[in-house]
Amino acid sequence: MDSVGVNVIETAALGRPFHLGMLYDCRKDALVPGITLWDKEQLQQSIKDHPQCNTVFNVTASDSIEDKSNLLNSLSGLINVSGAAKYLSDTKKSFKQQRLTLHYHSTTKFEELTMNHLASGNIAHYEVFDKDTATHVVTAVLYGADACFVFDREVASDEDKITVEGELKAAFDKLKGISVGAQIDLSLNDKQKTAVQKFSCKFYGDFQLQSNPASFEDALNVFAELPKLLGEKKELAVPLRVWLYPLDKLHSRAAKLQKDISLGLIKNVESVFETLSITEMKCSDLLKDKPSLAFAGFCDKIMHMKQNCSNYKLSFMKKVGSLLPKIRGDIEKETALTELLCDHEECPFRGSDLEKWVKEKEKDSVIIKTLLNQLIDFGAMVEENLDKILMDLKVKNMVSYTFTSFEWPDVLLSKQKAFLGPSRKENKDESDSKQNTGFTSDIKMTMRSNLTIFKNLIKSKTCEPAKFIVSSKEIKNNPGSCILLYENGSDEATCFTPPSESACPVIERISGHSVVLKVSPACSVTKELRLLYKMREEKDWKSQSVQKHDTVTLTDLSPDTEYEMKYAAVGKLNYTVHSDVIHLRVIDKKLIDATETVLETLSLIENKCSELMENNSAVTFSAIHRKIQDMMKYCQTYKQDLHNRIKSMIQSIQACEKDISALTDLLQAHEESPFNKSDLKEWLTVKEKELKAVDVFLQQLRDSGAEVNNNLDSFLLDTSIKNLVCYTFSSLDLPDDLLPDRENFLNPQMMKRNSKKKPNAGSQTWLTGSIWETMKKHLKIFKDLILSNGDQTTVFLIASKEHTIHPGSCILLYENGFDEASCFTPPLKPACPVIEQISGHSVVLKVSPACPATEELRLLYKMKEEKDWKSQSVLQSHDTVTLTDLSPDTEYEMKYAAVGKLKYTVQSDVIHLRVIDKKLIDATESVLETLSLIENKCSELMENNSAVTFSAIHRKIQDMMKYCQTYKQDLHNRIKSMIQSIQACEKDISALTDLLQAHEESPFNKSDLTEWLTVKEKELKEVDVFLQQLRDSGAEVNNNLDTFLLDTSIKNLVCYTFSSLDLPDDLLSDQENFLNPQMMKRNSEKKPNAGSQTWLTGSIWETMKKHLKIFKDLILSNGDQTTVFLIASKEHTIHPGSCILLYENGSDEASCFTPPSEPACPVIEQISGHGVVLKVSPACPATEELRLLYKMKEEKDWKSQSVLQSHDTVTLTDLSPDTEYEMKYAAVGKLNYTVHSDVIRVTTHTTNIREVRCLFMTTH
C-alpha cells in the first residue's frame, strides 16, 4: 500500500472485485462485502468518471519477489490474488531454468466518488460505524488490465553456456523490441526461431482467452490481440488500483488502521521467503543431478532439506499472516514481528546455515558426479541390488567401488527435524557445532586413489575376470569410498587391499653370463613374488619365480647387453604391483679405448710443451718460458691422477659397485675440465701464434739496430747517455686464465669434485687484432725515432715488462738517467686548419687545442705550385693564427705540424684556399637586396584598396611575395655554400658566375620582377578608379550572392563583374614550376621566361568604361527595391575586363547583360494631311520592344507609340497640319534599358503636295 496525501491509501486491486463505496479492512487486507454506507441508487448519483488510457510494456529477466511485486505495482503480502496477480505466486522451480517475463499494462478509465457522497448528511447507514468490520471505504477506482507472459527454458547441464546465453539474448532482444514500439513485429528470423523454440509459455492476465499460449510464437500472436480483448468500449476492464478513504474521518466511532508496518520489516520478511525459496530451488536442481538419481542415501538428505524448508516456510507465513492484522489494529506491537525475525535467525533455517549447507552439497555432488562419470567410462554400472548379481553363476567375483559416507547423519537436518517436531525445545543454535557432511582433503585423496586401483583392476589383462559395479554402503572405518571384493558369490565382502610395492632388485654379483640378485621380504597380502627381466630394446618381459630364498640367480644373460629388471608382487585377483626397474650392462670396449685415448693426448701435450720451450722467443723472454713449463708440469700431474681413477672406476663397474654411467661421467668430467683435448690444443695454438708474432717483431727490432736487454742500470748510470728508449713487450707477463684453472683443479679440495661439471674460462690470447695493430704502430714509431735520433746520446733497447694499461707493447722513455720511465706518446694528428675569415691578402685560421704530447705547434703553407713549405709558429694559447702575405686569386695549401718529444712530428691533413674577387661578392649581395625590395613592394601593394577588396588580386601579390621569399632563402643558402666551396678550392670561381647567370635566366630576374610590379601597379590604379565610381553610384562589393538570390523580395540582381582578375598569371606559374623540387635541380640551366603581360589592354579599358556607363544608367533607371546592384569578381574569358551579369527571379544561372543596339532613325515613306507613314528597320536580338517617340518641336514631353517588330512600317494619324514634329525610335531591352535613334523633323501640310524636310540630330 502507498499513502496518498495524509490519510488516503492507494493499493493494487490484485484481481479482487473492488467497486466504489465498498468497505475494506486494512488491518486484514480484506474486502467487506454486503455492507455499504449508501443505498445503490444513492451511490450511483454524482459518480465522476473520465478516460485514463495508457499502455505500458516491460520485459524483465528477474524472478525475485520484490521485482515481481514492483512489476504489478503491488506489495501483496499474504493476500489471495487472482487474474494477472497470480503471476506473483509463479516462481522458478530450478536455477537451471531461464525465465523471461513480458508484462502488458493498460488503463482505460478512472471513477471516483464526489464530496456529496462523503458529506455527513448523505450517509444512509450510520450503524456500519459501530460494527468494527471495516477501516476504509473505496472512493476511487482505476480500471484497465494486466497480462504477464512467462517464458521458461530448461537448461541441461551438458549444454554449451555460450549457446544458451546467445539464445536467451536473442529472445530478450525480440521481447525488448516489442516493448519499445507501438507496432508489434510478429515475424521471427532464423536465429530468433532457433532461440525461442525451447521456451514454454504461461499466461496470467485479466483477459478471457480462447486458448492459453504454449509457445513463444503463440504468445506473440496473443500479445498482438490484447487491446481488442478489452471490448470495443473497454467494458471488460477490471479494477487495477483503488483509493481507500479512512472511515474515522467520516465518523469518530468507526474502526481505524492504528499503525502500518515499517518497510524495513516488510523487506526482512520478504528476504526470509526469498532465501527459503532459493534453497528449495537448489535442492530441486540437486535432486535432478546424477548423484541423487544414482544413490538414495544422497538423494534422501536433499529431499529432507527441501521438505523441511517448505514446511518451515508455511509455518513462518502463517505466523506472519496472523501478526500483520494485529499490528495494524494496534493489538500487537511491531516488536512482535521483530522478535519473530530474531527467532528465525536463531533457528536451523537461518539463511547463512542454509546457504552453507547447499554449497557443501553442491560441492559434494560435483565430486561424486566426476567420479561416477569416470567409473561409468571405465565400464562399471551403478547397482543397488547386489543379490541379483551374487546369485548369477556366471559371476565368480564382484568388485564394487563403494561410496561409504552417504548414510552418515547430518547435523543441520537433525536440528531441523527437532525444530519442526511437535515437542521441540527452544535450543539455541550453537556457534561451535559443525556439519560433518563434506569430503575432507584426506577423504578426497583416498577416493582418488581407490579410483586409480579400480581402473587398474578393470584395465588389467592379467587380473582374474570379475563383475565391476558402483554402489553405496555405510562403512565408518573407510570414509569416502573403498573397493569391496565379493569372492565366489559370497555376500560377505572384504575391503580390497593391493600389495605394497616391492624393493627393486639389488645386484650382489656379476660373473660372465650370470647375475645374482638379492630378494627383500614381501608384504602380507602378496601371494607370489616374481622376477621380471628383459633386454632394454625388447617389449615382453621374461619371468622367473622367486622362492623363499635370500637371492635369485639369472644365468641366461648376453654379454655387452643392457638389461632391465624388476620384482612383481601379485595379490588377490592377480592384481600386480611392480617395483622400480634397474639396469645392468657390461662395459663396452669402445669406452675402454676412449679412456686410453685421453691419456695418450695428455702425453702428446707434454712433448709439445717441451718443444716450445726451445723456441727463440721463449729462450729470450723468461715469462713465455715459465708459462709453457707450468703447462707441462700440470699435465704430468693430472695424467697420473686420471690414470689411477680410471683404473679404479673400471674395477668398480665390473664388480657392480657403480653404474657404467660413472665411467661415462668421469670422461665427461674430463671433457669439462681444464685438461680437455679441445682447450689444451687451443692453448697450444694460441701460444704458437703468440710466439710466432713475437719472433717477427723481435727480428725487425734487432734489424733496426736495437738489442735485447732487461738490465737497464748499466745504461742509466752512463752519463754520456741522455735518453734511453725501450720497445717494451707489455703483455708477456699477463696471467694466463687457463693455467690458474688447472692449478685450482689440481688442488686437493677440488679433487673431491672432479666428476662434477666445471665451467672453463677457455684460452684467451692477449694478441687481439687491435693490439696487433698497436704493436705495429709502436714498431713504426720506434723505427722513426731510431732514424731521427742518430747521435750517441740516445740508446734504443728491447725489453719485456707488464703494463696492463698498454696491452701488447709500449715505448718507454728514460730521460737524463732517471729510472722512472714514461710511456712515450707521440703527438696526436692535429686537426686541419679551419678558415674563419678571408679578407684581401690575409686569412684568419682557427687553431684547435693541441694534445698534451704536443710540445710545439707550427703552421706550414705554400702556393700550390711550390715545393718548399714556409713555417710560422702558432701560440697554443691563441685561438687563431693570421697569415698576411697572401697573393689574391691564388690557390694555397696549408697544414698544421705537431712536434713532440725527441722532435717526433705529426702533420695534419692539407687544406686548399682561394680568395674571391670583391666585385663578385657585391653582385651576389645586390641580387638578394633586389629580392628583398620586391618583397617589401608586394607587402605595400597588398594594402591597396582593390587588393583588399578582391581576393584574386591579393592572392597573386601574396603568391609573388611568398615565391620571392622562398627563392631568396634558397638562393642565399646556395650562394653561401658556393662561396665556402670556392674558398676551400672545392669548386672553381666560374661556379658562382654560373649561379648568378642562372638567376638572371630564372623567373626571378630583376627585369621580370620590376616589369610585373609595374603592370600590377597599373592594374590596381585602374581598378581603383572603376571601383570608386561604382561605389559612388550606389553599388556595393559582395561576392556572396546566395543571400540575395534567396531573398524573395529581390527580383533582379545586377553585378558589375571584373572578369579578368582571376586570369592565370604567366610569371607566377613560371615561378611556381621553377620552385618545384624537380625543377630546383635544374635551377642553373637556362629557363626561358614568359615575361609579364597585362589583361588591361586599350580595347578592354574602353569596354570596361562602356559597361560602367551602362551599369550607372541601369542604377538610375531602376530605383525600386526589387533590383539590387552589386560589384563582384568572376572569371569570364569570353568577356575580358568586365561584364554585367544579370540574375533574374532568384536563379543562380546568370546571363551577361547586353543592351539593345542603337536603332536606325525613322525613314518617312509618306506624309498625307494629318498622317505620316514611317519605315521600320529590323531590331537587334537584345531589343525586347521598339517604340516610336514624337512631339511637336516646341513641346518638351514625348508621346509614344508601340511598333510591331513584325511590320515594315508604322503610321501616325493624330498629327496637326502645318506643324513641325520631331521623331525618333527607342529600343527597349532588359530592365527597361532604352537606346534612342537619331531625331528627324517632319512638317505636315494641309495641301496634298508632299513636302519633307528632315534634319538629323544627335541623340542626347
Secondary structure, 3 states (H helix, E strand, C coil): CEEECCCEEEEECCCCCCCCCEEEECCCCEEEEEEECCCHHHHHCCCEEEEEEEEEEEEECCCCHHHHHHHCCCCCCCCCCCHHHHHHHCCCCCCCEEEEEEEEEEEEEEEECCHHHHCHHHCCCHHHHHCCCCCEEEEEEEEEEEEEEEEEEECCCCCCHHHHHHHHHHHHHHHHHHHHCCCCCCCCCHHHHHHHCCCEEEEEECCCCCCCCCEHHHHHHHHHHHHHHHCCCCCCCEEEEEEEEEHHHCCCCCCCCCCCCCHHHHHHHHHHHHHHHHHHHHHHHHHHCHHHHHCHHHHHHHHHHHHHHHHHHHHHHHHHHHHHHHHHCCCCCCHHHHHHHHHHHHCCCCHHHHHHHHHHHHHHHHHHHHHHHHHHHHCCEECCCHHHHHCCCCCCEEEEEEECCCCCCCHHHHHHHHHHCCCCCCCCCCCCCCCCCCCCHHHHHHHHHHHHHHHHHHHCCCCCCCEEEEEECCCCCCCCEEEEEEECCCCCCEECCCCCCCCCCEEEEEECCEEEEECCCCCCCCCEEEEEEEECCCCCCEEEECCCCCEEEECCCCCCCCEEEEEEEECHHHCEEECCCEEECCCCHHHHHHHHHHHHHHHHHHHHHHHHCCCHHHHHCHHHHHHHHHHHHHHHHHHHHHHHHHHHHHHHHHCCCCCHHHHHHHHHHHHCCCCCHHHHHHHHHHHHHHHHHHHHHHHHHHHCCCEECCCCHHHHCCCCCCEEEEEEECCCCCCCCHHHHHHHHCCHHHHCCCCCCCCCCCCCCCCCHHHHHHHHHHHHHHHHHHHHCCCCCEEEEEEECCCCCCCCEEEEEEECCCCCCEECCCCCCCCCCEEEEEECCEEEEECCCCCCCCCEEEEEEEECCCCCCEEEEECCCCCEEEECCCCCCCCEEEEEEEECHHHCEEECCCEEECCCCHHHHHHHHHHHHHHHHHHHHHHHHCCCHHHHHCHHHHHHHHHHHHHHHHHHHHHHHHHHHHHHHHHCCCCCCHHHHHHHHHHHCCCCCHHHHHHHHHHHHHHHHHHHHHHHHHHHCCCEECCCCHHHHCCCCCCEEEEEEECCCCCCCHHHHHHHHHCCHHHHCCCCCCCCCCCCCCCCCHHHHHHHHHHHHHHHHHHHHCCCCCEEEEEEECCCCCCCCEEEEEEECCCCCCEECCCCCCCCCCEEEEEECCEEEEECCCCCCCCCEEEEEEEECCCCCCEEEEECCCCCEEEECCCCCCCEEEEEEEEECHHHCEEECCEEEEECCCCCCCCCCCCCECCC
